[in-house]
Amino acid sequence: MRASVGDKLLVHGRTVGQHDRTAEVLEVKGENGAPPYRVKFDDDGHEALMSPGPDTVVRRHGETGGQ
């Protein structure tokens, strides 16, 4: 996985009743865009250090369209 500052991470809910969440990448801590990332979640403004798993998709900054 590779991301840049300003990209969005879409984290798919893994259990019934758990909603998808999006987070903006504020800082890339790994080399060449690799995790971990410091992110801010869109739904509640919570900031966290995150190493995304296979349930996460990167949406490039400025990318439109949906999944």
mmCIF file of the N, C-alpha and C atoms, coordinates in Angstrom:
data_MODEL
# 
_entry.id   MODEL 
# 
loop_
_atom_site.group_PDB 
_atom_site.id 
_atom_site.type_symbol 
_atom_site.label_atom_id 
_atom_site.label_alt_id 
_atom_site.label_comp_id 
_atom_site.label_asym_id 
_atom_site.label_entity_id 
_atom_site.label_seq_id 
_atom_site.pdbx_PDB_ins_code 
_atom_site.Cartn_x 
_atom_site.Cartn_y 
_atom_site.Cartn_z 
_atom_site.occupancy 
_atom_site.B_iso_or_equiv 
_atom_site.pdbx_formal_charge 
_atom_site.auth_seq_id 
_atom_site.auth_comp_id 
_atom_site.auth_asym_id 
_atom_site.auth_atom_id 
_atom_site.pdbx_PDB_model_num 
ATOM 1   N N  . MET A 1 1  ? 0.844   -1.172 0.000  1.00 0.00 ? 1  MET A N  1 
ATOM 2   C CA . MET A 1 1  ? 0.000   0.000  0.000  1.00 0.00 ? 1  MET A CA 1 
ATOM 3   C C  . MET A 1 1  ? 0.884   1.228  0.000  1.00 0.00 ? 1  MET A C  1 
ATOM 4   N N  . ARG A 1 2  ? 0.508   2.199  -0.799 1.00 0.00 ? 2  ARG A N  1 
ATOM 5   C CA . ARG A 1 2  ? 1.212   3.471  -0.883 1.00 0.00 ? 2  ARG A CA 1 
ATOM 6   C C  . ARG A 1 2  ? 0.186   4.593  -0.806 1.00 0.00 ? 2  ARG A C  1 
ATOM 7   N N  . ALA A 1 3  ? 0.489   5.625  -0.035 1.00 0.00 ? 3  ALA A N  1 
ATOM 8   C CA . ALA A 1 3  ? -0.390  6.787  0.087  1.00 0.00 ? 3  ALA A CA 1 
ATOM 9   C C  . ALA A 1 3  ? 0.461   8.033  0.246  1.00 0.00 ? 3  ALA A C  1 
ATOM 10  N N  . SER A 1 4  ? -0.168  9.179  0.003  1.00 0.00 ? 4  SER A N  1 
ATOM 11  C CA . SER A 1 4  ? 0.488   10.471 0.154  1.00 0.00 ? 4  SER A CA 1 
ATOM 12  C C  . SER A 1 4  ? -0.377  11.359 1.035  1.00 0.00 ? 4  SER A C  1 
ATOM 13  N N  . VAL A 1 5  ? 0.227   12.415 1.567  1.00 0.00 ? 5  VAL A N  1 
ATOM 14  C CA . VAL A 1 5  ? -0.523  13.371 2.361  1.00 0.00 ? 5  VAL A CA 1 
ATOM 15  C C  . VAL A 1 5  ? -1.673  13.912 1.508  1.00 0.00 ? 5  VAL A C  1 
ATOM 16  N N  . GLY A 1 6  ? -2.863  13.953 2.086  1.00 0.00 ? 6  GLY A N  1 
ATOM 17  C CA . GLY A 1 6  ? -4.053  14.430 1.380  1.00 0.00 ? 6  GLY A CA 1 
ATOM 18  C C  . GLY A 1 6  ? -4.902  13.314 0.803  1.00 0.00 ? 6  GLY A C  1 
ATOM 19  N N  . ASP A 1 7  ? -4.333  12.112 0.647  1.00 0.00 ? 7  ASP A N  1 
ATOM 20  C CA . ASP A 1 7  ? -5.127  10.968 0.182  1.00 0.00 ? 7  ASP A CA 1 
ATOM 21  C C  . ASP A 1 7  ? -6.132  10.581 1.255  1.00 0.00 ? 7  ASP A C  1 
ATOM 22  N N  . LYS A 1 8  ? -7.153  9.870  0.852  1.00 0.00 ? 8  LYS A N  1 
ATOM 23  C CA . LYS A 1 8  ? -8.156  9.350  1.785  1.00 0.00 ? 8  LYS A CA 1 
ATOM 24  C C  . LYS A 1 8  ? -8.013  7.840  1.862  1.00 0.00 ? 8  LYS A C  1 
ATOM 25  N N  . LEU A 1 9  ? -8.169  7.310  3.056  1.00 0.00 ? 9  LEU A N  1 
ATOM 26  C CA . LEU A 1 9  ? -8.215  5.868  3.248  1.00 0.00 ? 9  LEU A CA 1 
ATOM 27  C C  . LEU A 1 9  ? -9.659  5.496  3.520  1.00 0.00 ? 9  LEU A C  1 
ATOM 28  N N  . LEU A 1 10 ? -10.194 4.564  2.748  1.00 0.00 ? 10 LEU A N  1 
ATOM 29  C CA . LEU A 1 10 ? -11.540 4.045  2.949  1.00 0.00 ? 10 LEU A CA 1 
ATOM 30  C C  . LEU A 1 10 ? -11.393 2.707  3.646  1.00 0.00 ? 10 LEU A C  1 
ATOM 31  N N  . VAL A 1 11 ? -11.848 2.656  4.889  1.00 0.00 ? 11 VAL A N  1 
ATOM 32  C CA . VAL A 1 11 ? -11.746 1.446  5.699  1.00 0.00 ? 11 VAL A CA 1 
ATOM 33  C C  . VAL A 1 11 ? -13.119 0.787  5.713  1.00 0.00 ? 11 VAL A C  1 
ATOM 34  N N  . HIS A 1 12 ? -13.214 -0.390 5.090  1.00 0.00 ? 12 HIS A N  1 
ATOM 35  C CA . HIS A 1 12 ? -14.487 -1.095 5.020  1.00 0.00 ? 12 HIS A CA 1 
ATOM 36  C C  . HIS A 1 12 ? -14.805 -1.736 6.361  1.00 0.00 ? 12 HIS A C  1 
ATOM 37  N N  . GLY A 1 13 ? -16.081 -1.638 6.770  1.00 0.00 ? 13 GLY A N  1 
ATOM 38  C CA . GLY A 1 13 ? -16.523 -2.300 7.989  1.00 0.00 ? 13 GLY A CA 1 
ATOM 39  C C  . GLY A 1 13 ? -16.361 -3.803 7.842  1.00 0.00 ? 13 GLY A C  1 
ATOM 40  N N  . ARG A 1 14 ? -15.901 -4.461 8.898  1.00 0.00 ? 14 ARG A N  1 
ATOM 41  C CA . ARG A 1 14 ? -15.609 -5.894 8.806  1.00 0.00 ? 14 ARG A CA 1 
ATOM 42  C C  . ARG A 1 14 ? -16.688 -6.779 9.415  1.00 0.00 ? 14 ARG A C  1 
ATOM 43  N N  . THR A 1 15 ? -17.604 -6.178 10.154 1.00 0.00 ? 15 THR A N  1 
ATOM 44  C CA . THR A 1 15 ? -18.668 -6.970 10.766 1.00 0.00 ? 15 THR A CA 1 
ATOM 45  C C  . THR A 1 15 ? -20.021 -6.344 10.453 1.00 0.00 ? 15 THR A C  1 
ATOM 46  N N  . VAL A 1 16 ? -21.074 -7.122 10.601 1.00 0.00 ? 16 VAL A N  1 
ATOM 47  C CA . VAL A 1 16 ? -22.422 -6.621 10.368 1.00 0.00 ? 16 VAL A CA 1 
ATOM 48  C C  . VAL A 1 16 ? -22.683 -5.446 11.306 1.00 0.00 ? 16 VAL A C  1 
ATOM 49  N N  . GLY A 1 17 ? -23.194 -4.361 10.743 1.00 0.00 ? 17 GLY A N  1 
ATOM 50  C CA . GLY A 1 17 ? -23.502 -3.181 11.534 1.00 0.00 ? 17 GLY A CA 1 
ATOM 51  C C  . GLY A 1 17 ? -22.358 -2.196 11.651 1.00 0.00 ? 17 GLY A C  1 
ATOM 52  N N  . GLN A 1 18 ? -21.176 -2.591 11.239 1.00 0.00 ? 18 GLN A N  1 
ATOM 53  C CA . GLN A 1 18 ? -20.028 -1.679 11.280 1.00 0.00 ? 18 GLN A CA 1 
ATOM 54  C C  . GLN A 1 18 ? -19.940 -0.970 9.936  1.00 0.00 ? 18 GLN A C  1 
ATOM 55  N N  . HIS A 1 19 ? -19.986 0.361  9.976  1.00 0.00 ? 19 HIS A N  1 
ATOM 56  C CA . HIS A 1 19 ? -19.992 1.148  8.748  1.00 0.00 ? 19 HIS A CA 1 
ATOM 57  C C  . HIS A 1 19 ? -18.581 1.400  8.228  1.00 0.00 ? 19 HIS A C  1 
ATOM 58  N N  . ASP A 1 20 ? -18.500 1.679  6.926  1.00 0.00 ? 20 ASP A N  1 
ATOM 59  C CA . ASP A 1 20 ? -17.233 2.099  6.338  1.00 0.00 ? 20 ASP A CA 1 
ATOM 60  C C  . ASP A 1 20 ? -16.845 3.447  6.939  1.00 0.00 ? 20 ASP A C  1 
ATOM 61  N N  . ARG A 1 21 ? -15.543 3.685  7.045  1.00 0.00 ? 21 ARG A N  1 
ATOM 62  C CA . ARG A 1 21 ? -15.033 4.958  7.551  1.00 0.00 ? 21 ARG A CA 1 
ATOM 63  C C  . ARG A 1 21 ? -13.990 5.489  6.583  1.00 0.00 ? 21 ARG A C  1 
ATOM 64  N N  . THR A 1 22 ? -13.872 6.807  6.526  1.00 0.00 ? 22 THR A N  1 
ATOM 65  C CA . THR A 1 22 ? -12.823 7.422  5.731  1.00 0.00 ? 22 THR A CA 1 
ATOM 66  C C  . THR A 1 22 ? -11.935 8.256  6.648  1.00 0.00 ? 22 THR A C  1 
ATOM 67  N N  . ALA A 1 23 ? -10.670 8.309  6.275  1.00 0.00 ? 23 ALA A N  1 
ATOM 68  C CA . ALA A 1 23 ? -9.696  9.083  7.033  1.00 0.00 ? 23 ALA A CA 1 
ATOM 69  C C  . ALA A 1 23 ? -8.751  9.758  6.058  1.00 0.00 ? 23 ALA A C  1 
ATOM 70  N N  . GLU A 1 24 ? -8.375  10.990 6.368  1.00 0.00 ? 24 GLU A N  1 
ATOM 71  C CA . GLU A 1 24 ? -7.413  11.718 5.542  1.00 0.00 ? 24 GLU A CA 1 
ATOM 72  C C  . GLU A 1 24 ? -6.011  11.467 6.063  1.00 0.00 ? 24 GLU A C  1 
ATOM 73  N N  . VAL A 1 25 ? -5.088  11.218 5.150  1.00 0.00 ? 25 VAL A N  1 
ATOM 74  C CA . VAL A 1 25 ? -3.684  11.022 5.521  1.00 0.00 ? 25 VAL A CA 1 
ATOM 75  C C  . VAL A 1 25 ? -3.074  12.390 5.812  1.00 0.00 ? 25 VAL A C  1 
ATOM 76  N N  . LEU A 1 26 ? -2.617  12.564 7.052  1.00 0.00 ? 26 LEU A N  1 
ATOM 77  C CA . LEU A 1 26 ? -1.987  13.815 7.469  1.00 0.00 ? 26 LEU A CA 1 
ATOM 78  C C  . LEU A 1 26 ? -0.469  13.744 7.384  1.00 0.00 ? 26 LEU A C  1 
ATOM 79  N N  . GLU A 1 27 ? 0.075   12.543 7.589  1.00 0.00 ? 27 GLU A N  1 
ATOM 80  C CA . GLU A 1 27 ? 1.522   12.360 7.580  1.00 0.00 ? 27 GLU A CA 1 
ATOM 81  C C  . GLU A 1 27 ? 1.841   10.914 7.212  1.00 0.00 ? 27 GLU A C  1 
ATOM 82  N N  . VAL A 1 28 ? 2.855   10.744 6.390  1.00 0.00 ? 28 VAL A N  1 
ATOM 83  C CA . VAL A 1 28 ? 3.336   9.408  6.015  1.00 0.00 ? 28 VAL A CA 1 
ATOM 84  C C  . VAL A 1 28 ? 4.602   9.145  6.817  1.00 0.00 ? 28 VAL A C  1 
ATOM 85  N N  . LYS A 1 29 ? 4.580   8.110  7.644  1.00 0.00 ? 29 LYS A N  1 
ATOM 86  C CA . LYS A 1 29 ? 5.721   7.803  8.509  1.00 0.00 ? 29 LYS A CA 1 
ATOM 87  C C  . LYS A 1 29 ? 6.668   6.775  7.888  1.00 0.00 ? 29 LYS A C  1 
ATOM 88  N N  . GLY A 1 30 ? 6.166   5.972  6.941  1.00 0.00 ? 30 GLY A N  1 
ATOM 89  C CA . GLY A 1 30 ? 6.993   4.956  6.294  1.00 0.00 ? 30 GLY A CA 1 
ATOM 90  C C  . GLY A 1 30 ? 7.768   5.532  5.119  1.00 0.00 ? 30 GLY A C  1 
ATOM 91  N N  . GLU A 1 31 ? 8.605   4.703  4.544  1.00 0.00 ? 31 GLU A N  1 
ATOM 92  C CA . GLU A 1 31 ? 9.400   5.123  3.396  1.00 0.00 ? 31 GLU A CA 1 
ATOM 93  C C  . GLU A 1 31 ? 8.613   4.972  2.101  1.00 0.00 ? 31 GLU A C  1 
ATOM 94  N N  . ASN A 1 32 ? 8.788   5.924  1.187  1.00 0.00 ? 32 ASN A N  1 
ATOM 95  C CA . ASN A 1 32 ? 8.184   5.858  -0.154 1.00 0.00 ? 32 ASN A CA 1 
ATOM 96  C C  . ASN A 1 32 ? 6.683   5.659  -0.122 1.00 0.00 ? 32 ASN A C  1 
ATOM 97  N N  . GLY A 1 33 ? 5.996   6.314  0.813  1.00 0.00 ? 33 GLY A N  1 
ATOM 98  C CA . GLY A 1 33 ? 4.542   6.243  0.876  1.00 0.00 ? 33 GLY A CA 1 
ATOM 99  C C  . GLY A 1 33 ? 3.979   5.044  1.605  1.00 0.00 ? 33 GLY A C  1 
ATOM 100 N N  . ALA A 1 34 ? 4.836   4.259  2.236  1.00 0.00 ? 34 ALA A N  1 
ATOM 101 C CA . ALA A 1 34 ? 4.383   3.063  2.954  1.00 0.00 ? 34 ALA A CA 1 
ATOM 102 C C  . ALA A 1 34 ? 3.874   3.432  4.350  1.00 0.00 ? 34 ALA A C  1 
ATOM 103 N N  . PRO A 1 35 ? 3.024   2.576  4.925  1.00 0.00 ? 35 PRO A N  1 
ATOM 104 C CA . PRO A 1 35 ? 2.542   2.810  6.287  1.00 0.00 ? 35 PRO A CA 1 
ATOM 105 C C  . PRO A 1 35 ? 3.696   2.737  7.281  1.00 0.00 ? 35 PRO A C  1 
ATOM 106 N N  . PRO A 1 36 ? 3.481   3.253  8.484  1.00 0.00 ? 36 PRO A N  1 
ATOM 107 C CA . PRO A 1 36 ? 2.219   3.734  9.044  1.00 0.00 ? 36 PRO A CA 1 
ATOM 108 C C  . PRO A 1 36 ? 1.917   5.168  8.615  1.00 0.00 ? 36 PRO A C  1 
ATOM 109 N N  . TYR A 1 37 ? 0.639   5.547  8.793  1.00 0.00 ? 37 TYR A N  1 
ATOM 110 C CA . TYR A 1 37 ? 0.151   6.880  8.446  1.00 0.00 ? 37 TYR A CA 1 
ATOM 111 C C  . TYR A 1 37 ? -0.474  7.515  9.683  1.00 0.00 ? 37 TYR A C  1 
ATOM 112 N N  . ARG A 1 38 ? -0.277  8.815  9.819  1.00 0.00 ? 38 ARG A N  1 
ATOM 113 C CA . ARG A 1 38 ? -1.052  9.572  10.809 1.00 0.00 ? 38 ARG A CA 1 
ATOM 114 C C  . ARG A 1 38 ? -2.265  10.074 10.061 1.00 0.00 ? 38 ARG A C  1 
ATOM 115 N N  . VAL A 1 39 ? -3.451  9.731  10.552 1.00 0.00 ? 39 VAL A N  1 
ATOM 116 C CA . VAL A 1 39 ? -4.694  10.029 9.845  1.00 0.00 ? 39 VAL A CA 1 
ATOM 117 C C  . VAL A 1 39 ? -5.673  10.758 10.750 1.00 0.00 ? 39 VAL A C  1 
ATOM 118 N N  . LYS A 1 40 ? -6.648  11.407 10.111 1.00 0.00 ? 40 LYS A N  1 
ATOM 119 C CA . LYS A 1 40 ? -7.761  12.048 10.817 1.00 0.00 ? 40 LYS A CA 1 
ATOM 120 C C  . LYS A 1 40 ? -9.038  11.495 10.224 1.00 0.00 ? 40 LYS A C  1 
ATOM 121 N N  . PHE A 1 41 ? -9.856  10.853 11.064 1.00 0.00 ? 41 PHE A N  1 
ATOM 122 C CA . PHE A 1 41 ? -11.101 10.268 10.603 1.00 0.00 ? 41 PHE A CA 1 
ATOM 123 C C  . PHE A 1 41 ? -12.141 11.352 10.342 1.00 0.00 ? 41 PHE A C  1 
ATOM 124 N N  . ASP A 1 42 ? -12.831 11.229 9.199  1.00 0.00 ? 42 ASP A N  1 
ATOM 125 C CA . ASP A 1 42 ? -13.801 12.234 8.775  1.00 0.00 ? 42 ASP A CA 1 
ATOM 126 C C  . ASP A 1 42 ? -15.036 12.288 9.666  1.00 0.00 ? 42 ASP A C  1 
ATOM 127 N N  . ASP A 1 43 ? -15.454 11.150 10.205 1.00 0.00 ? 43 ASP A N  1 
ATOM 128 C CA . ASP A 1 43 ? -16.719 11.123 10.935 1.00 0.00 ? 43 ASP A CA 1 
ATOM 129 C C  . ASP A 1 43 ? -16.653 11.760 12.323 1.00 0.00 ? 43 ASP A C  1 
ATOM 130 N N  . ASP A 1 44 ? -15.506 11.681 12.996 1.00 0.00 ? 44 ASP A N  1 
ATOM 131 C CA . ASP A 1 44 ? -15.447 12.228 14.360 1.00 0.00 ? 44 ASP A CA 1 
ATOM 132 C C  . ASP A 1 44 ? -14.221 13.084 14.637 1.00 0.00 ? 44 ASP A C  1 
ATOM 133 N N  . GLY A 1 45 ? -13.337 13.261 13.647 1.00 0.00 ? 45 GLY A N  1 
ATOM 134 C CA . GLY A 1 45 ? -12.161 14.097 13.813 1.00 0.00 ? 45 GLY A CA 1 
ATOM 135 C C  . GLY A 1 45 ? -11.038 13.462 14.614 1.00 0.00 ? 45 GLY A C  1 
ATOM 136 N N  . HIS A 1 46 ? -11.219 12.196 14.994 1.00 0.00 ? 46 HIS A N  1 
ATOM 137 C CA . HIS A 1 46 ? -10.210 11.471 15.775 1.00 0.00 ? 46 HIS A CA 1 
ATOM 138 C C  . HIS A 1 46 ? -8.941  11.288 14.951 1.00 0.00 ? 46 HIS A C  1 
ATOM 139 N N  . GLU A 1 47 ? -7.785  11.539 15.552 1.00 0.00 ? 47 GLU A N  1 
ATOM 140 C CA . GLU A 1 47 ? -6.504  11.304 14.890 1.00 0.00 ? 47 GLU A CA 1 
ATOM 141 C C  . GLU A 1 47 ? -5.871  10.045 15.447 1.00 0.00 ? 47 GLU A C  1 
ATOM 142 N N  . ALA A 1 48 ? -5.214  9.286  14.567 1.00 0.00 ? 48 ALA A N  1 
ATOM 143 C CA . ALA A 1 48 ? -4.598  8.027  14.980 1.00 0.00 ? 48 ALA A CA 1 
ATOM 144 C C  . ALA A 1 48 ? -3.420  7.706  14.081 1.00 0.00 ? 48 ALA A C  1 
ATOM 145 N N  . LEU A 1 49 ? -2.552  6.848  14.582 1.00 0.00 ? 49 LEU A N  1 
ATOM 146 C CA . LEU A 1 49 ? -1.477  6.268  13.791 1.00 0.00 ? 49 LEU A CA 1 
ATOM 147 C C  . LEU A 1 49 ? -2.015  4.940  13.276 1.00 0.00 ? 49 LEU A C  1 
ATOM 148 N N  . MET A 1 50 ? -1.948  4.719  11.961 1.00 0.00 ? 50 MET A N  1 
ATOM 149 C CA . MET A 1 50 ? -2.633  3.588  11.358 1.00 0.00 ? 50 MET A CA 1 
ATOM 150 C C  . MET A 1 50 ? -1.733  2.844  10.388 1.00 0.00 ? 50 MET A C  1 
ATOM 151 N N  . SER A 1 51 ? -1.744  1.534  10.492 1.00 0.00 ? 51 SER A N  1 
ATOM 152 C CA . SER A 1 51 ? -1.118  0.646  9.509  1.00 0.00 ? 51 SER A CA 1 
ATOM 153 C C  . SER A 1 51 ? -2.257  -0.162 8.895  1.00 0.00 ? 51 SER A C  1 
ATOM 154 N N  . PRO A 1 52 ? -2.808  0.305  7.778  1.00 0.00 ? 52 PRO A N  1 
ATOM 155 C CA . PRO A 1 52 ? -4.016  -0.295 7.205  1.00 0.00 ? 52 PRO A CA 1 
ATOM 156 C C  . PRO A 1 52 ? -3.846  -1.752 6.809  1.00 0.00 ? 52 PRO A C  1 
ATOM 157 N N  . GLY A 1 53 ? -4.933  -2.488 6.936  1.00 0.00 ? 53 GLY A N  1 
ATOM 158 C CA . GLY A 1 53 ? -4.976  -3.887 6.538  1.00 0.00 ? 53 GLY A CA 1 
ATOM 159 C C  . GLY A 1 53 ? -5.625  -4.055 5.174  1.00 0.00 ? 53 GLY A C  1 
ATOM 160 N N  . PRO A 1 54 ? -5.953  -5.289 4.811  1.00 0.00 ? 54 PRO A N  1 
ATOM 161 C CA . PRO A 1 54 ? -6.515  -5.568 3.490  1.00 0.00 ? 54 PRO A CA 1 
ATOM 162 C C  . PRO A 1 54 ? -7.936  -5.043 3.294  1.00 0.00 ? 54 PRO A C  1 
ATOM 163 N N  . ASP A 1 55 ? -8.565  -4.570 4.370  1.00 0.00 ? 55 ASP A N  1 
ATOM 164 C CA . ASP A 1 55 ? -9.912  -4.015 4.270  1.00 0.00 ? 55 ASP A CA 1 
ATOM 165 C C  . ASP A 1 55 ? -9.892  -2.518 3.973  1.00 0.00 ? 55 ASP A C  1 
ATOM 166 N N  . THR A 1 56 ? -8.736  -1.972 3.601  1.00 0.00 ? 56 THR A N  1 
ATOM 167 C CA . THR A 1 56 ? -8.578  -0.541 3.357  1.00 0.00 ? 56 THR A CA 1 
ATOM 168 C C  . THR A 1 56 ? -8.164  -0.274 1.913  1.00 0.00 ? 56 THR A C  1 
ATOM 169 N N  . VAL A 1 57 ? -8.752  0.790  1.348  1.00 0.00 ? 57 VAL A N  1 
ATOM 170 C CA . VAL A 1 57 ? -8.472  1.205  -0.029 1.00 0.00 ? 57 VAL A CA 1 
ATOM 171 C C  . VAL A 1 57 ? -7.979  2.652  0.003  1.00 0.00 ? 57 VAL A C  1 
ATOM 172 N N  . VAL A 1 58 ? -6.967  2.963  -0.809 1.00 0.00 ? 58 VAL A N  1 
ATOM 173 C CA . VAL A 1 58 ? -6.461  4.332  -0.912 1.00 0.00 ? 58 VAL A CA 1 
ATOM 174 C C  . VAL A 1 58 ? -7.204  5.042  -2.039 1.00 0.00 ? 58 VAL A C  1 
ATOM 175 N N  . ARG A 1 59 ? -7.715  6.219  -1.721 1.00 0.00 ? 59 ARG A N  1 
ATOM 176 C CA . ARG A 1 59 ? -8.302  7.102  -2.743 1.00 0.00 ? 59 ARG A CA 1 
ATOM 177 C C  . ARG A 1 59 ? -7.383  8.303  -2.850 1.00 0.00 ? 59 ARG A C  1 
ATOM 178 N N  . ARG A 1 60 ? -6.774  8.432  -4.009 1.00 0.00 ? 60 ARG A N  1 
ATOM 179 C CA . ARG A 1 60 ? -5.784  9.488  -4.238 1.00 0.00 ? 60 ARG A CA 1 
ATOM 180 C C  . ARG A 1 60 ? -6.426  10.862 -4.106 1.00 0.00 ? 60 ARG A C  1 
ATOM 181 N N  . HIS A 1 61 ? -5.655  11.819 -3.609 1.00 0.00 ? 61 HIS A N  1 
ATOM 182 C CA . HIS A 1 61 ? -6.109  13.202 -3.453 1.00 0.00 ? 61 HIS A CA 1 
ATOM 183 C C  . HIS A 1 61 ? -6.627  13.706 -4.793 1.00 0.00 ? 61 HIS A C  1 
ATOM 184 N N  . GLY A 1 62 ? -7.841  14.232 -4.804 1.00 0.00 ? 62 GLY A N  1 
ATOM 185 C CA . GLY A 1 62 ? -8.441  14.743 -6.022 1.00 0.00 ? 62 GLY A CA 1 
ATOM 186 C C  . GLY A 1 62 ? -9.144  13.711 -6.856 1.00 0.00 ? 62 GLY A C  1 
ATOM 187 N N  . GLU A 1 63 ? -9.071  12.447 -6.485 1.00 0.00 ? 63 GLU A N  1 
ATOM 188 C CA . GLU A 1 63 ? -9.728  11.374 -7.237 1.00 0.00 ? 63 GLU A CA 1 
ATOM 189 C C  . GLU A 1 63 ? -11.236 11.450 -7.026 1.00 0.00 ? 63 GLU A C  1 
ATOM 190 N N  . THR A 1 64 ? -11.976 11.299 -8.099 1.00 0.00 ? 64 THR A N  1 
ATOM 191 C CA . THR A 1 64 ? -13.427 11.290 -7.987 1.00 0.00 ? 64 THR A CA 1 
ATOM 192 C C  . THR A 1 64 ? -13.939 9.943  -8.431 1.00 0.00 ? 64 THR A C  1 
ATOM 193 N N  . GLY A 1 65 ? -15.215 9.748  -8.242 1.00 0.00 ? 65 GLY A N  1 
ATOM 194 C CA . GLY A 1 65 ? -15.791 8.460  -8.616 1.00 0.00 ? 65 GLY A CA 1 
ATOM 195 C C  . GLY A 1 65 ? -16.001 7.634  -7.386 1.00 0.00 ? 65 GLY A C  1 
ATOM 196 N N  . GLY A 1 66 ? -16.642 6.513  -7.553 1.00 0.00 ? 66 GLY A N  1 
ATOM 197 C CA . GLY A 1 66 ? -16.972 5.721  -6.389 1.00 0.00 ? 66 GLY A CA 1 
ATOM 198 C C  . GLY A 1 66 ? -16.658 4.270  -6.569 1.00 0.00 ? 66 GLY A C  1 
ATOM 199 N N  . GLN A 1 67 ? -16.832 3.599  -5.490 1.00 0.00 ? 67 GLN A N  1 
ATOM 200 C CA . GLN A 1 67 ? -16.653 2.156  -5.474 1.00 0.00 ? 67 GLN A CA 1 
ATOM 201 C C  . GLN A 1 67 ? -17.893 1.571  -4.922 1.00 0.00 ? 67 GLN A C  1 
# 
